[in-house]
Amino acid sequence: MKPFLLTGAVAAGLAVAAGAFGAHALSERLTPERLAVFETAVRYQMYHALALLFVGWVG
């Protein structure tokens, strides 16, 4: 398997897991501002994972 595809798949899986963790476990522990920052970080993680998958696909 190409390294970029593997790395992108793992990064995407971690982004999904982090998003679920934030939505269920952190929603009551963080302030709305901190939760928004966490959601932004998870979104950027997914963007980068998709970019890695794209590079692996075209490369």
PDB file of N, CA, C and O in Angstrom:
ATOM      1  N   MET A   1       0.848  -1.186   0.000  1.00  0.00           N
ATOM      2  CA  MET A   1       0.000   0.000   0.000  1.00  0.00           C
ATOM      3  C   MET A   1       0.886   1.239   0.000  1.00  0.00           C
ATOM      4  O   MET A   1       1.920   1.273   0.667  1.00  0.00           O
ATOM      5  N   LYS A   2       0.481   2.235  -0.738  1.00  0.00           N
ATOM      6  CA  LYS A   2       1.264   3.460  -0.820  1.00  0.00           C
ATOM      7  C   LYS A   2       1.274   4.165   0.536  1.00  0.00           C
ATOM      8  O   LYS A   2       0.262   4.191   1.236  1.00  0.00           O
ATOM      9  N   PRO A   3       2.428   4.739   0.902  1.00  0.00           N
ATOM     10  CA  PRO A   3       2.521   5.386   2.221  1.00  0.00           C
ATOM     11  C   PRO A   3       1.534   6.541   2.413  1.00  0.00           C
ATOM     12  O   PRO A   3       0.996   6.720   3.505  1.00  0.00           O
ATOM     13  N   PHE A   4       1.295   7.320   1.363  1.00  0.00           N
ATOM     14  CA  PHE A   4       0.366   8.439   1.507  1.00  0.00           C
ATOM     15  C   PHE A   4      -1.068   7.964   1.717  1.00  0.00           C
ATOM     16  O   PHE A   4      -1.822   8.578   2.472  1.00  0.00           O
ATOM     17  N   LEU A   5      -1.442   6.885   1.060  1.00  0.00           N
ATOM     18  CA  LEU A   5      -2.788   6.343   1.258  1.00  0.00           C
ATOM     19  C   LEU A   5      -2.958   5.818   2.677  1.00  0.00           C
ATOM     20  O   LEU A   5      -3.984   6.056   3.315  1.00  0.00           O
ATOM     21  N   LEU A   6      -1.960   5.110   3.164  1.00  0.00           N
ATOM     22  CA  LEU A   6      -2.032   4.573   4.521  1.00  0.00           C
ATOM     23  C   LEU A   6      -2.072   5.696   5.551  1.00  0.00           C
ATOM     24  O   LEU A   6      -2.886   5.673   6.474  1.00  0.00           O
ATOM     25  N   THR A   7      -1.192   6.675   5.388  1.00  0.00           N
ATOM     26  CA  THR A   7      -1.161   7.801   6.325  1.00  0.00           C
ATOM     27  C   THR A   7      -2.464   8.590   6.275  1.00  0.00           C
ATOM     28  O   THR A   7      -2.991   8.985   7.315  1.00  0.00           O
ATOM     29  N   GLY A   8      -2.984   8.821   5.080  1.00  0.00           N
ATOM     30  CA  GLY A   8      -4.246   9.541   4.945  1.00  0.00           C
ATOM     31  C   GLY A   8      -5.409   8.794   5.558  1.00  0.00           C
ATOM     32  O   GLY A   8      -6.280   9.396   6.186  1.00  0.00           O
ATOM     33  N   ALA A   9      -5.429   7.475   5.378  1.00  0.00           N
ATOM     34  CA  ALA A   9      -6.511   6.672   5.955  1.00  0.00           C
ATOM     35  C   ALA A   9      -6.461   6.695   7.477  1.00  0.00           C
ATOM     36  O   ALA A   9      -7.495   6.818   8.135  1.00  0.00           O
ATOM     37  N   VAL A  10      -5.266   6.576   8.034  1.00  0.00           N
ATOM     38  CA  VAL A  10      -5.126   6.620   9.496  1.00  0.00           C
ATOM     39  C   VAL A  10      -5.510   8.003  10.018  1.00  0.00           C
ATOM     40  O   VAL A  10      -6.216   8.115  11.020  1.00  0.00           O
ATOM     41  N   ALA A  11      -5.048   9.052   9.344  1.00  0.00           N
ATOM     42  CA  ALA A  11      -5.365  10.416   9.777  1.00  0.00           C
ATOM     43  C   ALA A  11      -6.866  10.686   9.698  1.00  0.00           C
ATOM     44  O   ALA A  11      -7.422  11.346  10.576  1.00  0.00           O
ATOM     45  N   ALA A  12      -7.522  10.184   8.657  1.00  0.00           N
ATOM     46  CA  ALA A  12      -8.970  10.372   8.540  1.00  0.00           C
ATOM     47  C   ALA A  12      -9.710   9.621   9.641  1.00  0.00           C
ATOM     48  O   ALA A  12     -10.666  10.142  10.214  1.00  0.00           O
ATOM     49  N   GLY A  13      -9.276   8.415   9.933  1.00  0.00           N
ATOM     50  CA  GLY A  13      -9.891   7.659  11.024  1.00  0.00           C
ATOM     51  C   GLY A  13      -9.730   8.350  12.362  1.00  0.00           C
ATOM     52  O   GLY A  13     -10.657   8.382  13.171  1.00  0.00           O
ATOM     53  N   LEU A  14      -8.542   8.905  12.594  1.00  0.00           N
ATOM     54  CA  LEU A  14      -8.319   9.641  13.841  1.00  0.00           C
ATOM     55  C   LEU A  14      -9.167  10.909  13.898  1.00  0.00           C
ATOM     56  O   LEU A  14      -9.631  11.294  14.972  1.00  0.00           O
ATOM     57  N   ALA A  15      -9.372  11.556  12.763  1.00  0.00           N
ATOM     58  CA  ALA A  15     -10.220  12.749  12.736  1.00  0.00           C
ATOM     59  C   ALA A  15     -11.663  12.402  13.076  1.00  0.00           C
ATOM     60  O   ALA A  15     -12.326  13.131  13.815  1.00  0.00           O
ATOM     61  N   VAL A  16     -12.144  11.298  12.539  1.00  0.00           N
ATOM     62  CA  VAL A  16     -13.511  10.860  12.856  1.00  0.00           C
ATOM     63  C   VAL A  16     -13.619  10.518  14.339  1.00  0.00           C
ATOM     64  O   VAL A  16     -14.587  10.901  14.996  1.00  0.00           O
ATOM     65  N   ALA A  17     -12.634   9.805  14.864  1.00  0.00           N
ATOM     66  CA  ALA A  17     -12.653   9.443  16.286  1.00  0.00           C
ATOM     67  C   ALA A  17     -12.577  10.683  17.170  1.00  0.00           C
ATOM     68  O   ALA A  17     -13.283  10.775  18.174  1.00  0.00           O
ATOM     69  N   ALA A  18     -11.729  11.629  16.803  1.00  0.00           N
ATOM     70  CA  ALA A  18     -11.615  12.859  17.590  1.00  0.00           C
ATOM     71  C   ALA A  18     -12.906  13.666  17.525  1.00  0.00           C
ATOM     72  O   ALA A  18     -13.323  14.251  18.525  1.00  0.00           O
ATOM     73  N   GLY A  19     -13.535  13.702  16.367  1.00  0.00           N
ATOM     74  CA  GLY A  19     -14.808  14.412  16.250  1.00  0.00           C
ATOM     75  C   GLY A  19     -15.890  13.790  17.109  1.00  0.00           C
ATOM     76  O   GLY A  19     -16.660  14.500  17.755  1.00  0.00           O
ATOM     77  N   ALA A  20     -15.952  12.467  17.120  1.00  0.00           N
ATOM     78  CA  ALA A  20     -16.939  11.789  17.966  1.00  0.00           C
ATOM     79  C   ALA A  20     -16.638  12.015  19.443  1.00  0.00           C
ATOM     80  O   ALA A  20     -17.548  12.227  20.244  1.00  0.00           O
ATOM     81  N   PHE A  21     -15.355  11.967  19.798  1.00  0.00           N
ATOM     82  CA  PHE A  21     -14.965  12.214  21.185  1.00  0.00           C
ATOM     83  C   PHE A  21     -15.347  13.629  21.605  1.00  0.00           C
ATOM     84  O   PHE A  21     -15.850  13.840  22.708  1.00  0.00           O
ATOM     85  N   GLY A  22     -15.108  14.590  20.729  1.00  0.00           N
ATOM     86  CA  GLY A  22     -15.457  15.970  21.046  1.00  0.00           C
ATOM     87  C   GLY A  22     -16.952  16.177  21.170  1.00  0.00           C
ATOM     88  O   GLY A  22     -17.414  16.917  22.038  1.00  0.00           O
ATOM     89  N   ALA A  23     -17.709  15.525  20.304  1.00  0.00           N
ATOM     90  CA  ALA A  23     -19.162  15.705  20.320  1.00  0.00           C
ATOM     91  C   ALA A  23     -19.815  15.054  21.527  1.00  0.00           C
ATOM     92  O   ALA A  23     -20.831  15.543  22.021  1.00  0.00           O
ATOM     93  N   HIS A  24     -19.245  13.962  22.004  1.00  0.00           N
ATOM     94  CA  HIS A  24     -19.908  13.215  23.074  1.00  0.00           C
ATOM     95  C   HIS A  24     -19.253  13.390  24.440  1.00  0.00           C
ATOM     96  O   HIS A  24     -19.953  13.515  25.445  1.00  0.00           O
ATOM     97  N   ALA A  25     -17.939  13.400  24.494  1.00  0.00           N
ATOM     98  CA  ALA A  25     -17.263  13.439  25.794  1.00  0.00           C
ATOM     99  C   ALA A  25     -16.871  14.850  26.219  1.00  0.00           C
ATOM    100  O   ALA A  25     -16.845  15.155  27.411  1.00  0.00           O
ATOM    101  N   LEU A  26     -16.570  15.702  25.260  1.00  0.00           N
ATOM    102  CA  LEU A  26     -16.080  17.030  25.617  1.00  0.00           C
ATOM    103  C   LEU A  26     -17.152  18.106  25.595  1.00  0.00           C
ATOM    104  O   LEU A  26     -16.915  19.217  26.068  1.00  0.00           O
ATOM    105  N   SER A  27     -18.314  17.804  25.062  1.00  0.00           N
ATOM    106  CA  SER A  27     -19.331  18.847  24.901  1.00  0.00           C
ATOM    107  C   SER A  27     -19.774  19.453  26.226  1.00  0.00           C
ATOM    108  O   SER A  27     -20.139  20.627  26.275  1.00  0.00           O
ATOM    109  N   GLU A  28     -19.749  18.673  27.290  1.00  0.00           N
ATOM    110  CA  GLU A  28     -20.168  19.202  28.591  1.00  0.00           C
ATOM    111  C   GLU A  28     -18.997  19.706  29.423  1.00  0.00           C
ATOM    112  O   GLU A  28     -19.206  20.361  30.445  1.00  0.00           O
ATOM    113  N   ARG A  29     -17.773  19.414  29.005  1.00  0.00           N
ATOM    114  CA  ARG A  29     -16.597  19.797  29.789  1.00  0.00           C
ATOM    115  C   ARG A  29     -15.929  21.070  29.296  1.00  0.00           C
ATOM    116  O   ARG A  29     -15.237  21.742  30.061  1.00  0.00           O
ATOM    117  N   LEU A  30     -16.127  21.410  28.031  1.00  0.00           N
ATOM    118  CA  LEU A  30     -15.476  22.582  27.459  1.00  0.00           C
ATOM    119  C   LEU A  30     -16.469  23.721  27.296  1.00  0.00           C
ATOM    120  O   LEU A  30     -17.673  23.514  27.152  1.00  0.00           O
ATOM    121  N   THR A  31     -15.923  24.928  27.324  1.00  0.00           N
ATOM    122  CA  THR A  31     -16.759  26.090  27.022  1.00  0.00           C
ATOM    123  C   THR A  31     -17.092  26.061  25.529  1.00  0.00           C
ATOM    124  O   THR A  31     -16.390  25.411  24.754  1.00  0.00           O
ATOM    125  N   PRO A  32     -18.139  26.747  25.126  1.00  0.00           N
ATOM    126  CA  PRO A  32     -18.474  26.766  23.693  1.00  0.00           C
ATOM    127  C   PRO A  32     -17.326  27.280  22.812  1.00  0.00           C
ATOM    128  O   PRO A  32     -17.145  26.812  21.688  1.00  0.00           O
ATOM    129  N   GLU A  33     -16.562  28.238  23.325  1.00  0.00           N
ATOM    130  CA  GLU A  33     -15.438  28.761  22.549  1.00  0.00           C
ATOM    131  C   GLU A  33     -14.361  27.700  22.360  1.00  0.00           C
ATOM    132  O   GLU A  33     -13.832  27.542  21.259  1.00  0.00           O
ATOM    133  N   ARG A  34     -14.034  26.974  23.420  1.00  0.00           N
ATOM    134  CA  ARG A  34     -13.021  25.911  23.337  1.00  0.00           C
ATOM    135  C   ARG A  34     -13.510  24.756  22.465  1.00  0.00           C
ATOM    136  O   ARG A  34     -12.726  24.154  21.732  1.00  0.00           O
ATOM    137  N   LEU A  35     -14.783  24.452  22.542  1.00  0.00           N
ATOM    138  CA  LEU A  35     -15.336  23.389  21.707  1.00  0.00           C
ATOM    139  C   LEU A  35     -15.276  23.780  20.230  1.00  0.00           C
ATOM    140  O   LEU A  35     -15.028  22.931  19.374  1.00  0.00           O
ATOM    141  N   ALA A  36     -15.499  25.051  19.931  1.00  0.00           N
ATOM    142  CA  ALA A  36     -15.391  25.523  18.549  1.00  0.00           C
ATOM    143  C   ALA A  36     -13.958  25.402  18.044  1.00  0.00           C
ATOM    144  O   ALA A  36     -13.735  25.043  16.888  1.00  0.00           O
ATOM    145  N   VAL A  37     -12.993  25.698  18.900  1.00  0.00           N
ATOM    146  CA  VAL A  37     -11.585  25.542  18.524  1.00  0.00           C
ATOM    147  C   VAL A  37     -11.274  24.074  18.260  1.00  0.00           C
ATOM    148  O   VAL A  37     -10.585  23.752  17.292  1.00  0.00           O
ATOM    149  N   PHE A  38     -11.775  23.186  19.107  1.00  0.00           N
ATOM    150  CA  PHE A  38     -11.557  21.754  18.921  1.00  0.00           C
ATOM    151  C   PHE A  38     -12.174  21.284  17.606  1.00  0.00           C
ATOM    152  O   PHE A  38     -11.554  20.516  16.870  1.00  0.00           O
ATOM    153  N   GLU A  39     -13.381  21.737  17.311  1.00  0.00           N
ATOM    154  CA  GLU A  39     -14.045  21.351  16.064  1.00  0.00           C
ATOM    155  C   GLU A  39     -13.280  21.856  14.848  1.00  0.00           C
ATOM    156  O   GLU A  39     -13.203  21.164  13.833  1.00  0.00           O
ATOM    157  N   THR A  40     -12.714  23.055  14.943  1.00  0.00           N
ATOM    158  CA  THR A  40     -11.890  23.575  13.850  1.00  0.00           C
ATOM    159  C   THR A  40     -10.660  22.712  13.644  1.00  0.00           C
ATOM    160  O   THR A  40     -10.293  22.415  12.507  1.00  0.00           O
ATOM    161  N   ALA A  41     -10.025  22.310  14.725  1.00  0.00           N
ATOM    162  CA  ALA A  41      -8.843  21.454  14.623  1.00  0.00           C
ATOM    163  C   ALA A  41      -9.183  20.112  13.986  1.00  0.00           C
ATOM    164  O   ALA A  41      -8.419  19.604  13.165  1.00  0.00           O
ATOM    165  N   VAL A  42     -10.310  19.543  14.355  1.00  0.00           N
ATOM    166  CA  VAL A  42     -10.729  18.263  13.769  1.00  0.00           C
ATOM    167  C   VAL A  42     -11.028  18.440  12.282  1.00  0.00           C
ATOM    168  O   VAL A  42     -10.693  17.571  11.476  1.00  0.00           O
ATOM    169  N   ARG A  43     -11.649  19.544  11.918  1.00  0.00           N
ATOM    170  CA  ARG A  43     -11.944  19.808  10.507  1.00  0.00           C
ATOM    171  C   ARG A  43     -10.650  19.932   9.698  1.00  0.00           C
ATOM    172  O   ARG A  43     -10.545  19.375   8.606  1.00  0.00           O
ATOM    173  N   TYR A  44      -9.665  20.663  10.233  1.00  0.00           N
ATOM    174  CA  TYR A  44      -8.379  20.790   9.542  1.00  0.00           C
ATOM    175  C   TYR A  44      -7.675  19.443   9.440  1.00  0.00           C
ATOM    176  O   TYR A  44      -7.032  19.153   8.431  1.00  0.00           O
ATOM    177  N   GLN A  45      -7.792  18.625  10.468  1.00  0.00           N
ATOM    178  CA  GLN A  45      -7.213  17.279  10.424  1.00  0.00           C
ATOM    179  C   GLN A  45      -7.814  16.487   9.267  1.00  0.00           C
ATOM    180  O   GLN A  45      -7.096  15.801   8.540  1.00  0.00           O
ATOM    181  N   MET A  46      -9.124  16.581   9.099  1.00  0.00           N
ATOM    182  CA  MET A  46      -9.775  15.852   8.014  1.00  0.00           C
ATOM    183  C   MET A  46      -9.377  16.411   6.652  1.00  0.00           C
ATOM    184  O   MET A  46      -9.167  15.643   5.714  1.00  0.00           O
ATOM    185  N   TYR A  47      -9.269  17.728   6.525  1.00  0.00           N
ATOM    186  CA  TYR A  47      -8.821  18.311   5.259  1.00  0.00           C
ATOM    187  C   TYR A  47      -7.446  17.772   4.874  1.00  0.00           C
ATOM    188  O   TYR A  47      -7.216  17.403   3.722  1.00  0.00           O
ATOM    189  N   HIS A  48      -6.537  17.729   5.843  1.00  0.00           N
ATOM    190  CA  HIS A  48      -5.193  17.239   5.554  1.00  0.00           C
ATOM    191  C   HIS A  48      -5.198  15.743   5.245  1.00  0.00           C
ATOM    192  O   HIS A  48      -4.435  15.281   4.396  1.00  0.00           O
ATOM    193  N   ALA A  49      -6.043  14.995   5.920  1.00  0.00           N
ATOM    194  CA  ALA A  49      -6.152  13.563   5.625  1.00  0.00           C
ATOM    195  C   ALA A  49      -6.660  13.352   4.203  1.00  0.00           C
ATOM    196  O   ALA A  49      -6.151  12.494   3.482  1.00  0.00           O
ATOM    197  N   LEU A  50      -7.653  14.124   3.801  1.00  0.00           N
ATOM    198  CA  LEU A  50      -8.165  14.008   2.433  1.00  0.00           C
ATOM    199  C   LEU A  50      -7.110  14.410   1.408  1.00  0.00           C
ATOM    200  O   LEU A  50      -7.023  13.811   0.336  1.00  0.00           O
ATOM    201  N   ALA A  51      -6.312  15.421   1.734  1.00  0.00           N
ATOM    202  CA  ALA A  51      -5.226  15.812   0.834  1.00  0.00           C
ATOM    203  C   ALA A  51      -4.201  14.690   0.698  1.00  0.00           C
ATOM    204  O   ALA A  51      -3.714  14.429  -0.402  1.00  0.00           O
ATOM    205  N   LEU A  52      -3.871  14.029   1.793  1.00  0.00           N
ATOM    206  CA  LEU A  52      -2.943  12.901   1.730  1.00  0.00           C
ATOM    207  C   LEU A  52      -3.518  11.761   0.897  1.00  0.00           C
ATOM    208  O   LEU A  52      -2.799  11.141   0.113  1.00  0.00           O
ATOM    209  N   LEU A  53      -4.793  11.483   1.060  1.00  0.00           N
ATOM    210  CA  LEU A  53      -5.426  10.443   0.252  1.00  0.00           C
ATOM    211  C   LEU A  53      -5.403  10.810  -1.233  1.00  0.00           C
ATOM    212  O   LEU A  53      -5.179   9.951  -2.086  1.00  0.00           O
ATOM    213  N   PHE A  54      -5.633  12.068  -1.533  1.00  0.00           N
ATOM    214  CA  PHE A  54      -5.593  12.520  -2.922  1.00  0.00           C
ATOM    215  C   PHE A  54      -4.192  12.367  -3.509  1.00  0.00           C
ATOM    216  O   PHE A  54      -4.037  11.897  -4.636  1.00  0.00           O
ATOM    217  N   VAL A  55      -3.176  12.763  -2.749  1.00  0.00           N
ATOM    218  CA  VAL A  55      -1.791  12.623  -3.212  1.00  0.00           C
ATOM    219  C   VAL A  55      -1.459  11.150  -3.446  1.00  0.00           C
ATOM    220  O   VAL A  55      -0.814  10.808  -4.437  1.00  0.00           O
ATOM    221  N   GLY A  56      -1.894  10.290  -2.547  1.00  0.00           N
ATOM    222  CA  GLY A  56      -1.661   8.866  -2.731  1.00  0.00           C
ATOM    223  C   GLY A  56      -2.393   8.296  -3.928  1.00  0.00           C
ATOM    224  O   GLY A  56      -1.907   7.370  -4.577  1.00  0.00           O
ATOM    225  N   TRP A  57      -3.556   8.843  -4.221  1.00  0.00           N
ATOM    226  CA  TRP A  57      -4.352   8.350  -5.334  1.00  0.00           C
ATOM    227  C   TRP A  57      -3.757   8.772  -6.681  1.00  0.00           C
ATOM    228  O   TRP A  57      -3.705   7.965  -7.609  1.00  0.00           O
ATOM    229  N   VAL A  58      -3.308  10.030  -6.798  1.00  0.00           N
ATOM    230  CA  VAL A  58      -2.783  10.515  -8.079  1.00  0.00           C
ATOM    231  C   VAL A  58      -1.305  10.186  -8.262  1.00  0.00           C
ATOM    232  O   VAL A  58      -0.806  10.201  -9.388  1.00  0.00           O
ATOM    233  N   GLY A  59      -0.608   9.892  -7.187  1.00  0.00           N
ATOM    234  CA  GLY A  59       0.841   9.672  -7.259  1.00  0.00           C
ATOM    235  C   GLY A  59       1.277   8.340  -7.668  1.00  0.00           C
ATOM    236  O   GLY A  59       2.477   8.082  -7.751  1.00  0.00           O
TER     237      GLY A  59
END
